[in-house]
Amino acid sequence: MSPVVFMMMAVLLVAAALGVVLHRSPIRSALSLVVTMFLLAVMFLLLDAHMVAALQVIVYAGAVVVLFLFVIMLLNLREDARAMARASKVVAALVCGGLFLFAVLWFLVSAAGRGIDGGLEGGVPATFGSTELLAERLFTQFLFAFEVTSVLLLVAIIGAVVLAKRKLA
């Protein structure tokens, strides 16, 4: 992947990730998370990791975000009228975004001037992104993190249901 394509994708990814954090509406934040997950899948596609890209879309953009939206709607969170951004926050965000864009453009121009090609030294191994390698790493090296993540998701769902039931009673 060339550095220009990588930087363009990285800027889009950072913008979508900032949308997840900065939106006050939980629905808009979850939708920004969907965009982030799809852009990350595109990055995996550009790295020739097709299996990881497909799993990114199916598992994260599909199942996990739908689960988040289900919990948000179960809690019945409404958009607050005061949640609209004030002019000072919008100006601050535009200034920060402009500075970030200037830094990215400066990096691209300086990288093009130095002749950086951004290629990998030895190429990508033949098993990169394969199902076998992914399963072997996930269920050996990262088994504990995998199980902790599943337990945390389960606890979050149970907590949301308990909070929703408490409000109804």
PASEBA-1860 file (N, C-alpha, C; in nm, 3 decimals):
! residues 169
1> MSPVVFMM> 0.086/-0.116/0.000/0.000/0.000/0.000/0.091/0.123/0.000 ~ 0.059/0.216/-0.084/0.141/0.337/-0.094/0.115/0.428/0.025 ~ 0.210/0.512/0.059/0.191/0.601/0.174/0.076/0.700/0.155 ~ 0.051/0.741/0.031/-0.057/0.837/0.006/-0.192/0.772/0.036 ~ -0.211/0.649/-0.012/-0.337/0.578/0.014/-0.351/0.551/0.163 ~ -0.239/0.511/0.226/-0.243/0.486/0.370/-0.282/0.611/0.447 ~ -0.223/0.724/0.411/-0.254/0.848/0.483/-0.398/0.892/0.461 ~ -0.449/0.875/0.340/-0.589/0.910/0.314/-0.682/0.821/0.397
9> MAVLLVAA> -0.653/0.692/0.400/-0.736/0.600/0.479/-0.722/0.629/0.628 ~ -0.600/0.663/0.671/-0.579/0.693/0.812/-0.654/0.818/0.854 ~ -0.656/0.919/0.769/-0.731/1.042/0.800/-0.880/1.011/0.811 ~ -0.933/0.932/0.719/-1.074/0.895/0.726/-1.104/0.813/0.851 ~ -1.013/0.720/0.885/-1.032/0.639/1.005/-1.031/0.724/1.131 ~ -0.938/0.816/1.140/-0.931/0.902/1.258/-1.055/0.990/1.267 ~ -1.101/1.041/1.155/-1.222/1.125/1.156/-1.343/1.045/1.202 ~ -1.356/0.922/1.153/-1.469/0.838/1.195/-1.457/0.800/1.342
17> ALGVVLHR> -1.335/0.772/1.388/-1.316/0.738/1.529/-1.345/0.858/1.619 ~ -1.308/0.977/1.575/-1.342/1.097/1.651/-1.494/1.117/1.657 ~ -1.563/1.078/1.550/-1.708/1.084/1.551/-1.768/0.994/1.658 ~ -1.704/0.879/1.682/-1.752/0.788/1.787/-1.741/0.855/1.923 ~ -1.633/0.924/1.946/-1.607/0.982/2.078/-1.679/1.115/2.097 ~ -1.688/1.196/1.993/-1.736/1.332/2.008/-1.887/1.350/1.994 ~ -1.957/1.255/1.933/-2.102/1.268/1.920/-2.167/1.253/2.057 ~ -2.262/1.338/2.084/-2.335/1.327/2.211/-2.449/1.226/2.200
25> SPIRSALS> -2.499/1.208/2.082/-2.607/1.111/2.062/-2.546/0.971/2.053 ~ -2.593/0.877/2.134/-2.537/0.742/2.130/-2.565/0.671/1.997 ~ -2.675/0.702/1.932/-2.706/0.640/1.804/-2.607/0.687/1.698 ~ -2.581/0.817/1.694/-2.483/0.869/1.597/-2.344/0.817/1.626 ~ -2.312/0.803/1.752/-2.182/0.748/1.790/-2.169/0.603/1.744 ~ -2.274/0.525/1.758/-2.271/0.386/1.712/-2.262/0.379/1.560 ~ -2.329/0.470/1.491/-2.319/0.472/1.345/-2.179/0.515/1.299 ~ -2.116/0.604/1.373/-1.977/0.639/1.343/-1.886/0.519/1.367
33> LVVTMFLL> -1.921/0.437/1.465/-1.844/0.315/1.490/-1.857/0.218/1.373 ~ -1.974/0.211/1.313/-1.992/0.127/1.194/-1.902/0.175/1.081 ~ -1.898/0.305/1.059/-1.812/0.361/0.954/-1.666/0.330/0.984 ~ -1.626/0.344/1.110/-1.489/0.313/1.149/-1.455/0.167/1.120 ~ -1.547/0.078/1.153/-1.521/-0.065/1.130/-1.512/-0.097/0.980 ~ -1.596/-0.035/0.899/-1.588/-0.058/0.755/-1.458/-0.004/0.696 ~ -1.416/0.113/0.742/-1.290/0.169/0.692/-1.172/0.083/0.735 ~ -1.179/0.028/0.854/-1.073/-0.063/0.898/-1.071/-0.190/0.813
41> AVMFLLLD> -1.189/-0.237/0.774/-1.195/-0.352/0.684/-1.133/-0.320/0.549 ~ -1.154/-0.198/0.500/-1.091/-0.158/0.374/-0.939/-0.157/0.388 ~ -0.890/-0.112/0.503/-0.745/-0.114/0.527/-0.693/-0.258/0.522 ~ -0.767/-0.350/0.583/-0.725/-0.490/0.578/-0.728/-0.544/0.435 ~ -0.826/-0.502/0.356/-0.831/-0.544/0.216/-0.710/-0.493/0.139 ~ -0.672/-0.369/0.166/-0.555/-0.314/0.098/-0.425/-0.382/0.141 ~ -0.426/-0.447/0.257/-0.310/-0.522/0.303/-0.316/-0.669/0.262 ~ -0.414/-0.703/0.177/-0.436/-0.841/0.129/-0.470/-0.939/0.241
49> AHMVAALQ> -0.534/-0.892/0.344/-0.583/-0.978/0.452/-0.734/-0.990/0.437 ~ -0.777/-1.065/0.338/-0.919/-1.073/0.303/-1.003/-1.138/0.412 ~ -0.948/-1.240/0.477/-1.023/-1.308/0.582/-1.046/-1.214/0.701 ~ -0.944/-1.142/0.739/-0.958/-1.049/0.851/-1.055/-0.937/0.815 ~ -1.053/-0.891/0.692/-1.147/-0.788/0.648/-1.291/-0.839/0.654 ~ -1.312/-0.961/0.609/-1.447/-1.018/0.615/-1.494/-1.036/0.759 ~ -1.405/-1.083/0.845/-1.441/-1.096/0.986/-1.468/-0.960/1.050 ~ -1.394/-0.860/1.009/-1.415/-0.724/1.061/-1.557/-0.678/1.029
57> VIVYAGAV> -1.601/-0.701/0.908/-1.735/-0.657/0.869/-1.842/-0.742/0.935 ~ -1.825/-0.873/0.933/-1.929/-0.962/0.985/-1.941/-0.951/1.137 ~ -1.826/-0.963/1.205/-1.831/-0.969/1.352/-1.848/-0.832/1.413 ~ -1.763/-0.737/1.375/-1.766/-0.607/1.443/-1.872/-0.514/1.386 ~ -1.865/-0.486/1.257/-1.960/-0.392/1.198/-2.101/-0.451/1.199 ~ -2.110/-0.581/1.193/-2.241/-0.646/1.194/-2.291/-0.673/1.334 ~ -2.234/-0.774/1.398/-2.288/-0.825/1.524/-2.269/-0.732/1.642 ~ -2.148/-0.685/1.664/-2.120/-0.607/1.784/-2.191/-0.472/1.781
65> VVLFLFVI> -2.189/-0.404/1.668/-2.256/-0.274/1.660/-2.407/-0.290/1.668 ~ -2.461/-0.395/1.611/-2.605/-0.422/1.625/-2.637/-0.447/1.772 ~ -2.549/-0.518/1.841/-2.568/-0.539/1.985/-2.565/-0.407/2.060 ~ -2.470/-0.319/2.027/-2.465/-0.187/2.090/-2.594/-0.110/2.065 ~ -2.641/-0.111/1.940/-2.764/-0.038/1.909/-2.883/-0.097/1.983 ~ -2.886/-0.228/1.999/-2.993/-0.293/2.074/-2.991/-0.247/2.219 ~ -2.874/-0.242/2.280/-2.863/-0.198/2.419/-2.900/-0.051/2.431 ~ -2.858/0.032/2.337/-2.893/0.175/2.340/-3.044/0.192/2.332
73> MLLNLRED> -3.107/0.118/2.243/-3.252/0.132/2.229/-3.325/0.069/2.347 ~ -3.266/-0.033/2.408/-3.326/-0.093/2.527/-3.324/0.006/2.643 ~ -3.216/0.083/2.653/-3.206/0.183/2.760/-3.289/0.306/2.730 ~ -3.336/0.321/2.606/-3.421/0.432/2.564/-3.354/0.566/2.589 ~ -3.230/0.578/2.543/-3.157/0.704/2.556/-3.206/0.800/2.449 ~ -3.243/0.918/2.491/-3.293/1.018/2.398/-3.190/1.127/2.379 ~ -3.199/1.189/2.264/-3.108/1.299/2.234/-3.153/1.422/2.312 ~ -3.061/1.481/2.385/-3.091/1.598/2.466/-3.092/1.723/2.379
81> ARAMARAS> -3.183/1.813/2.405/-3.190/1.936/2.326/-3.066/2.022/2.350 ~ -3.006/2.012/2.469/-2.885/2.089/2.499/-2.761/2.025/2.439 ~ -2.775/1.911/2.374/-2.660/1.840/2.320/-2.606/1.904/2.193 ~ -2.676/2.001/2.141/-2.629/2.067/2.020/-2.501/2.142/2.051 ~ -2.407/2.135/1.959/-2.275/2.196/1.982/-2.285/2.348/1.982 ~ -2.211/2.407/2.072/-2.206/2.553/2.077/-2.105/2.601/1.974 ~ -2.113/2.728/1.940/-2.027/2.785/1.835/-1.879/2.776/1.874 ~ -1.848/2.794/2.001/-1.707/2.788/2.043/-1.650/2.647/2.023
89> KVVAALVC> -1.730/2.545/2.049/-1.684/2.408/2.029/-1.666/2.378/1.881 ~ -1.754/2.429/1.800/-1.743/2.407/1.655/-1.617/2.476/1.602 ~ -1.590/2.598/1.647/-1.470/2.670/1.603/-1.345/2.597/1.649 ~ -1.344/2.550/1.773/-1.228/2.476/1.824/-1.207/2.347/1.745 ~ -1.314/2.277/1.712/-1.302/2.154/1.634/-1.251/2.183/1.494 ~ -1.299/2.292/1.433/-1.252/2.328/1.299/-1.104/2.368/1.300 ~ -1.061/2.438/1.402/-0.920/2.476/1.412/-0.833/2.352/1.430 ~ -0.873/2.263/1.519/-0.797/2.139/1.540/-0.796/2.053/1.414
97> GGLFLFAV> -0.909/2.044/1.349/-0.915/1.968/1.224/-0.829/2.028/1.115 ~ -0.829/2.161/1.106/-0.744/2.229/1.008/-0.597/2.207/1.036 ~ -0.557/2.213/1.163/-0.418/2.186/1.199/-0.379/2.042/1.166 ~ -0.470/1.949/1.192/-0.443/1.809/1.160/-0.430/1.790/1.010 ~ -0.518/1.850/0.934/-0.511/1.840/0.789/-0.382/1.902/0.735 ~ -0.342/2.016/0.791/-0.216/2.078/0.751/-0.098/1.986/0.780 ~ -0.098/1.920/0.897/0.010/1.829/0.932/0.015/1.710/0.838 ~ -0.101/1.656/0.801/-0.104/1.543/0.707/-0.054/1.585/0.570
105> LWFLVSAA> -0.098/1.699/0.522/-0.052/1.747/0.391/0.098/1.776/0.393 ~ 0.147/1.833/0.502/0.290/1.860/0.514/0.369/1.730/0.512 ~ 0.317/1.627/0.580/0.384/1.497/0.580/0.386/1.437/0.440 ~ 0.274/1.445/0.370/0.268/1.388/0.235/0.363/1.460/0.139 ~ 0.368/1.591/0.146/0.456/1.667/0.058/0.601/1.639/0.090 ~ 0.635/1.633/0.219/0.774/1.606/0.255/0.813/1.462/0.223 ~ 0.720/1.368/0.236/0.750/1.229/0.203/0.769/1.214/0.053 ~ 0.689/1.284/-0.027/0.705/1.278/-0.172/0.837/1.342/-0.215
113> GRGIDGGL> 0.877/1.447/-0.144/1.003/1.513/-0.176/1.124/1.427/-0.144 ~ 1.113/1.344/-0.040/1.223/1.256/-0.002/1.222/1.126/-0.081 ~ 1.113/1.099/-0.151/1.106/0.977/-0.233/1.078/0.852/-0.152 ~ 0.999/0.864/-0.048/0.965/0.747/0.033/0.863/0.664/-0.044 ~ 0.893/0.536/-0.064/0.799/0.451/-0.139/0.704/0.377/-0.048 ~ 0.740/0.356/0.078/0.649/0.295/0.174/0.629/0.146/0.157 ~ 0.706/0.080/0.073/0.691/-0.064/0.054/0.754/-0.143/0.166 ~ 0.713/-0.269/0.178/0.773/-0.358/0.276/0.904/-0.412/0.221
121> EGGVPATF> 0.997/-0.438/0.310/1.129/-0.484/0.268/1.121/-0.621/0.201 ~ 1.070/-0.720/0.270/1.073/-0.856/0.218/0.940/-0.903/0.162 ~ 0.843/-0.820/0.156/0.712/-0.862/0.108/0.630/-0.922/0.220 ~ 0.511/-0.964/0.186/0.418/-1.021/0.282/0.429/-1.172/0.276 ~ 0.435/-1.240/0.392/0.439/-1.387/0.390/0.315/-1.446/0.325 ~ 0.329/-1.565/0.271/0.218/-1.630/0.200/0.100/-1.659/0.291 ~ 0.125/-1.680/0.420/0.016/-1.716/0.513/-0.045/-1.594/0.579 ~ -0.004/-1.473/0.541/-0.056/-1.353/0.604/-0.205/-1.340/0.580
129> GSTELLAE> -0.282/-1.327/0.688/-0.426/-1.308/0.677/-0.504/-1.436/0.651 ~ -0.438/-1.551/0.657/-0.509/-1.676/0.630/-0.592/-1.718/0.750 ~ -0.692/-1.801/0.725/-0.780/-1.848/0.829/-0.704/-1.931/0.932 ~ -0.615/-2.015/0.885/-0.540/-2.103/0.974/-0.453/-2.023/1.071 ~ -0.381/-1.926/1.017/-0.294/-1.844/1.101/-0.374/-1.760/1.199 ~ -0.484/-1.708/1.154/-0.570/-1.627/1.241/-0.625/-1.712/1.356 ~ -0.676/-1.830/1.325/-0.731/-1.918/1.428/-0.622/-1.965/1.524 ~ -0.506/-1.995/1.471/-0.396/-2.042/1.556/-0.354/-1.932/1.653
137> RLFTQFLF> -0.343/-1.810/1.605/-0.303/-1.699/1.694/-0.414/-1.666/1.794 ~ -0.538/-1.665/1.748/-0.650/-1.626/1.833/-0.669/-1.724/1.948 ~ -0.658/-1.853/1.920/-0.687/-1.953/2.023/-0.565/-2.007/2.094 ~ -0.448/-1.952/2.067/-0.329/-1.988/2.145/-0.271/-1.864/2.212 ~ -0.220/-1.773/2.133/-0.151/-1.656/2.185/-0.246/-1.554/2.249 ~ -0.364/-1.536/2.191/-0.458/-1.434/2.239/-0.584/-1.493/2.300 ~ -0.578/-1.615/2.351/-0.696/-1.681/2.406/-0.750/-1.606/2.528 ~ -0.662/-1.563/2.617/-0.707/-1.494/2.738/-0.778/-1.363/2.702
145> AFEVTSVL> -0.721/-1.285/2.612/-0.783/-1.159/2.571/-0.917/-1.185/2.502 ~ -0.925/-1.291/2.423/-1.049/-1.327/2.356/-1.158/-1.359/2.458 ~ -1.125/-1.436/2.560/-1.224/-1.475/2.660/-1.262/-1.358/2.750 ~ -1.166/-1.272/2.784/-1.197/-1.155/2.866/-1.291/-1.062/2.791 ~ -1.270/-1.046/2.662/-1.358/-0.962/2.582/-1.499/-1.017/2.580 ~ -1.514/-1.146/2.566/-1.649/-1.205/2.565/-1.717/-1.189/2.700 ~ -1.642/-1.203/2.808/-1.701/-1.184/2.942/-1.742/-1.039/2.963 ~ -1.658/-0.945/2.918/-1.692/-0.803/2.932/-1.818/-0.767/2.853
153> LLVAIIGA> -1.833/-0.820/2.733/-1.955/-0.796/2.656/-2.078/-0.853/2.725 ~ -2.063/-0.972/2.783/-2.174/-1.033/2.856/-2.212/-0.950/2.978 ~ -2.113/-0.901/3.052/-2.141/-0.818/3.169/-2.209/-0.688/3.127 ~ -2.166/-0.629/3.015/-2.228/-0.505/2.967/-2.374/-0.528/2.930 ~ -2.404/-0.638/2.867/-2.543/-0.668/2.830/-2.628/-0.688/2.955 ~ -2.578/-0.763/3.050/-2.653/-0.788/3.174/-2.674/-0.656/3.249 ~ -2.572/-0.572/3.254/-2.585/-0.442/3.320/-2.689/-0.354/3.253 ~ -2.692/-0.356/3.120/-2.791/-0.276/3.049/-2.932/-0.325/3.076
161> VVLAKRKL> -2.950/-0.454/3.080/-3.083/-0.511/3.107/-3.126/-0.478/3.250 ~ -3.034/-0.488/3.345/-3.068/-0.456/3.485/-3.105/-0.308/3.498 ~ -3.028/-0.219/3.433/-3.061/-0.077/3.439/-3.194/-0.047/3.374 ~ -3.224/-0.114/3.263/-3.351/-0.091/3.194/-3.467/-0.143/3.278 ~ -3.451/-0.256/3.344/-3.558/-0.310/3.428/-3.581/-0.222/3.549 ~ -3.475/-0.162/3.603/-3.489/-0.076/3.720/-3.569/0.049/3.684 ~ -3.551/0.102/3.564/-3.625/0.220/3.522/-3.772/0.188/3.499 ~ -3.801/0.068/3.454/-3.940/0.031/3.427/-4.017/0.007/3.556
169> A> -3.950/-0.038/3.659/-4.019/-0.073/3.784/-4.055/0.047/3.866
END
